[in-house]
């Protein structure tokens, strides 16, 4: 099969990889209908994370089950399925508590690589969610978004305690931040402030439910949020970048007693203890337990109540994955869908 492999920073190649096979009785083999490039894939692409030799890429996926292991009970060949970027058994104590991304048997799908034509999905019963029937083509992008960015943005909103009557600020205008805006609207936020400097992303944020757009960053961005909230700060802030500046901006934009949901993959972030002590904000986040939300998100998409697939503004064949990485790295695209 064909699959994307990162050989070095900036060097993505689509090449022949071995077809996956059942290894554990709980595995499934899925023929992918669509996959994509994630903002987190740009960390190794830019050399911020150092891959140890050629590494398969990709962790978002939807497709049709071709084969299942002898131990799989709820997933069967022929079903169209969506899975999280963490494979999880669904039965351990942490899974039952809703934190499947910390499952004691978890497998990071990025180590398997789903920017490919086929993929082995470990722990299929706990990881995959099937649609009621094969979806129409126009729903596939939204179902693919549920595999990561929608579920991650949703977790960011839940972790930030978004709810009716609240003012929400979203730091980050990538696909996760935009899906955080969508989630905040669905969860009933009264005011949603998207922090963005890019007109196409601002437009999509407003389409997803943003009531305001703030272009300032850093201290200026914090001052703007405070000015818009009577000097107090937002009730809820979703941090969807993962840098020192974005985390500081998120915390400082939150009112005492408010909540920060941080879902940007952290790189070089250090939190000053004294500032945290006096801020009196709640912090919760980390790798999103997407599997917790998948059934609800699939239902919302299936019933056409939400359309998160709009975050994909460039579609390319898998063979052109390298161009997809370049487009996202250069911010010419919000998120790139790849067709195997």
N, C-alpha and C positions, 0 to 999 in steps of 0.2 A: 504494500500500500504506500501511498504518498503521505508524508508528514513533514511539518516544519521543525527544523532543528537549528538552535542557536550555537554557532561555532565560536563566536567571539563577540564582544560588543560591536553592535552595528552590522553583524554578519549573520543574517537569517537565510537559510537555504531550505528549499522544499526538495526532499530527496526520498528515495526508496527506503522504507523501514519494514521490518518484519511484520507480517500480519499478526495481530494479537490472538492468543489462544487462552482457553480456560486453564487457569492455574489452580485456583481454589474452588471447591464446590459451591461457594457463595458468589462466584463471579458471573457476570453477563458480558456478552460481546454485542456492541451496538454499532450499527452502520450509521455514521453521522449524516444528518440532513443539513446541518449548519453548525458552524463554530465561529470563533471570533478572536480578536486581539483585545486584551484587557490592559487598562492603564498600569496595572501592577507588572505586566510583562515588560514595560518600558524600563523598570529598574535594572534588570540584568542587561537589557538591550543597550542601555546607556552606560553600562559598566559600574553602576553603583553597587549592584550585587555581582559577585564574581562566579560565573558558572565553572564547575570543575569538569572541564572537557566539554565536548559536544552534548547539548542537552535538548531533549524533546520539549516542545513548547505547547502551551494551551491548557486550559482547565475548565472551559465553558463548553457545553455540548447539549444537543438534542438530536434524537434520531430514532431509528427503528431497531428493536432487539432482534438479533440474528440467532443467538444461542445463549443458553443459560446452563449453569452448573447443576449438578445433581442435588445440591442443597438449597436451591432457590425455590421459594414457595409462592410468592405473590406476583412475580414478574414472569411473563411468558413471551416467546418469540412472536413477532408480528406487532407488538405494542409499540406505539410512539411514546417515548419517555423523555423526561427532563431530570437532570440530577444536579446535585450541589458540587461545588469545587472541592469539598471534602467528602470522601466516602465515609460512611458511618454505619454501625451495625443496627442502630435504632433500639437496642435493648439494654445497653449498659445504663448505669445510674445517671451518668451525665447526659446521655441522649434523652432519657425519660424526663429529665429536668429541662429539656429544651436547648441544650448546648451541644448539639451534634458535632460542631466544629472542634470540640474537645473530647470527642468519643475516645475511649481507652484503646480502641482498635482502629482509629482513623487512618485514612490514607489520603495524602494530598494529591489531587488529580494532576497537578502540574508536574509531578514526578513521572507520570505515565505519558502525558502529552496528548491533548485532544484536538490540536490543530492538525487533523489527520482525517483519513477516510473511515477508519475503524478505531474503536477504542475498547479496551477491557475495563469494565467498571467493577471494582471490588465491592463486596457487601451490598449486592444489588437490591435485596429486599429492603434494606434500611436507607438506601441512597436514592433510588429512582422513584419517580412519580409518573404514572401513566395517564395520558389524556383519555377522555371517554371513547374517542375514536380517532382515526388519523385526522390531523388538523388541516384546514384549508391553508394554502400557501401563505396567505397574508397574515396569518397568526404566528407563523414560525419565528419571525424575528422577536416578537414579544415573548414567546415561550423561551427563546434562547436568552433573552435579557433576564428572565427569572432565575436562570442557572447561577447567576452571580450578581450583576450590578443592581438589578431590581431588589433581590433579596438582601443585598448588602445595604443599599439605601434604606430599605424598609427597617432593617435592624438598627441602623443609625437613628432613625426616627423613634423607634420603640425605646432604644437605650436613652434617648434624649427626653423621654416621657412626653412626647408630643400628644396633644389632645385638644378637645374643643375649648375655645376661648383663649388659646395661647398664641404668643408671638414666637415664631421660629426663624432662626437665621441659619443659612446653609453656607458653609465655607468650602468652596470647591465647586467648579462648574463642569467637571468631567461627567461621564455617564453615571457614576455613583452619586455625585452631588445632585444631578438632575433627577435621578430616581428618588433621592431623598426628598426633593421638592414634591414629587408626585405622591410619595408616601405620606408626607405631612398633610397634603390636601385630603387624601383618603381618610386619614385619622382625625380630621376635623379641625385642624389649626385655623385660627381666625385670621392671622397675618403671617405670610411667608416671605421672608426677605432672602433673595438669591444674591450672593456676592459674586459678581462676574464682570469682566471687562470686555467680553467678546460678544458682538452683536448676535450672531447666530445662536449662541448658547443662551443669551438673555431671552431671545425670542422663544426658544423651546422651554426655558424655565417658566415663562409666563403662560405658555400653552399647558404646561403641567400643573399650574396652579399658583405660581409666585404672584404675590400682590405688589411687591416692590423689588427693585434692583439697586444694589449698591456697588459702585465701581471701585471705591477706595479699598486699600489693603493695609495690613499691619495696624499701626497705631491710628492711622487715619480711618481705617475701616471700623475699628473699635469705637472711635469717637462718633462716627456716623450712626452706628447701631445704638449707642447710648443716647444720642440726640433724638433718635426716632422713638425711643421708649421711655421718655421722661427722665432720662439720666440713670435708669435702673439696669438696662440690658435686657436681652431676650429671655423668655422663660426656658426655651429649648434651643440648643445649637447643635447642628450636625457637622462634624469635622470629617471631610472626605478627601483629604490630600495626603497627610502623613509626614509633614515637615515641621521643623521647629516653629517656623513663622505661623503656619496654619493652626497648630495646636495652641500656641500662645494667643492668637487672634480669637480662637473659639472660646477659650476659657475666659478671656478678658471681656468678651461680648456677652457673657452670661450673667444674669442677675444673681445675687445671693439667694440660695435655695433653689436655683435653677439647675438644669441638667445638660451635660455635654455628652452626646453620643459620638464616640470617635471610631471611625471605620476605615480611615486612610491607613495604608500599610506604613507603619512608623519607620522612619530612617533618620537617625541622629537626633531623636527627640529626647530632651531632658526636661523634667518638670521641677521647678523650684519649690521646695517644700514650704517655705515661709509664705510665698504668694498663694499657694494652694490653701494653706491654713486659713488665711484671712479672706479668701475669695468665697468660701462657704458654698462651693458648687459641687454637684454630684458628677462623677466621672464614671462612665461605663462604656465598654466597646470591645474592640478586638476583632478577630476573624469571625465573620458573620455566620451564625448557625442557619444558613439558608434553608436547610431541610425542614426546619421548624415551620417556616412560612410557605413552603412550596405548595401544599394543597390549596391554601387560601388564594395565593397569587395565581395559580393555574386557573382556578374558578373565575377570578376576576377577569383574567385575560380571555378565557373561553366564552364568557358571557359579554365580552366586549365592553366592559366597564372601565378598563384602563388600556392604554396603548403604549407601553414602555418601549416597544420596538422602534419608536421614533428616534431613539438615541443613536441608532445605526444610520449614519449619513454617508457611508461609502460601502458598497458591496463589491467584492473582488472574488475571483476564483482562488481556491487554495493555492494553486501554482504561483500566484502573485502575492503571497503572504509578505514577502520582503517589502513590497510597496506599501502594504497596509501598515507595517511597522513604521516606515518612513513618514507616512501621512499622519499618523497619530503623534509621532515624536515631534514633528514640525507643526503640530496643532492645525493641520489642514483638514483633519477629521476628528469628530468627537469619539466615534467608535466604529471599527471596521468589522463587517460581517464577512466571513469566508465561506464559500460554497465548495464542499469537497467534490 
